[in-house]
C-alpha cells in the first residue's frame, strides 16, 4: 500500500484500539489487522511505517513488559535505543 494509506490505517486502528481497550495496541494485533486489509504488506514496510509514525510523533511506542519468550510474534518487535518495542499508542495517550 502507499505509505500514506498504511499510516492512516495504523493511526485509525491504534486510536480505536486504545479507546476501546484502554491500553496500547500490541504489534501482533495491529499486524494481523493490517494484513487483512493489505495482503502484500511486508514486515519491513510495517516496521518502517511504525518508525516513521513514531519519529514524526504521530504514535508513541512502548516496550514489551515480560520475557521475550512470552512475546506472541517476536519478529514484529522493533529495537529502539536498546529497548524491545511491541506496543503502539496514540501520541497523545499516556501509558
C-alpha positions in Angstrom: 0.0 0.0 0.0 1.1 3.6 -0.5 2.8 5.0 2.7 0.0 7.4 3.5 -2.7 4.8 3.3 -0.8 2.5 5.6 0.0 5.3 8.0 -3.7 6.3 8.1 -4.8 2.6 8.7 -2.3 2.3 11.6 -3.4 5.6 13.2 -7.1 4.7 12.9 -6.7 1.2 14.3 -4.4 2.3 17.2 -6.7 5.1 18.1 -9.8 2.8 18.1 -8.0 0.0 20.0 -6.7 2.4 22.7 -10.1 4.0 23.1 -11.8 0.6 23.4 -9.2 -1.4 25.4 -7.7 1.5 27.3 -4.2 0.0 26.6 -1.6 0.2 23.9 -2.1 -2.0 20.8 0.3 -4.9 20.6 2.2 -5.1 17.3 0.8 -8.7 16.5 -2.8 -7.4 16.8 -2.0 -4.4 14.6 -0.1 -6.6 12.1 -3.0 -9.1 11.8 -5.5 -6.3 11.2 -3.3 -4.7 8.5 -2.6 -8.0 6.7 -6.4 -8.5 6.3 -6.5 -5.1 4.5 -3.2 -5.2 2.7 -2.3 -8.8 1.9 1.1 -7.8 0.3 2.3 -5.9 3.3 5.8 -7.0 4.4 7.2 -6.9 7.9 9.8 -4.4 6.8 7.2 -2.0 5.5 5.2 -2.5 8.7 8.2 -1.7 10.9 9.4 1.2 8.7 6.0 2.8 8.9 5.8 2.4 12.7 9.3 4.0 13.0 8.2 6.9 10.7 5.0 7.5 12.7 7.0 7.4 15.9 9.7 9.7 14.6 7.1 12.2 13.4 5.3 12.0 16.8 2.0 10.5 15.4 2.3 7.5 17.6 4.3 6.5 20.7 5.9 3.2 21.0 6.4 1.3 24.3 8.3 -1.7 25.4 7.4 -5.3 26.0 7.0 -5.8 29.8 7.6 -9.5 30.1 10.1 -12.1 28.9 10.9 -12.1 25.2 9.9 -15.8 25.2 6.3 -14.7 26.1 6.0 -12.3 23.0 3.4 -13.6 20.6 5.3 -12.7 17.4 8.8 -11.5 18.3 9.8 -11.0 14.6 7.5 -7.9 14.6 9.2 -6.2 17.5 11.3 -3.1 17.0 14.5 -2.3 18.8 14.8 1.4 19.7 17.6 2.6 22.0 18.3 -0.9 23.2 14.6 -1.4 24.2 12.3 -4.0 22.7 9.2 -2.1 21.5 5.9 -4.0 21.0 3.1 -1.6 21.7 1.7 1.4 19.8 -0.2 4.2 21.4 -1.7 7.4 20.1 0.9 10.2 20.5 -1.4 12.0 23.0 -2.1 8.9 25.2 -0.4 8.0 28.4 0.8 4.5 29.3 
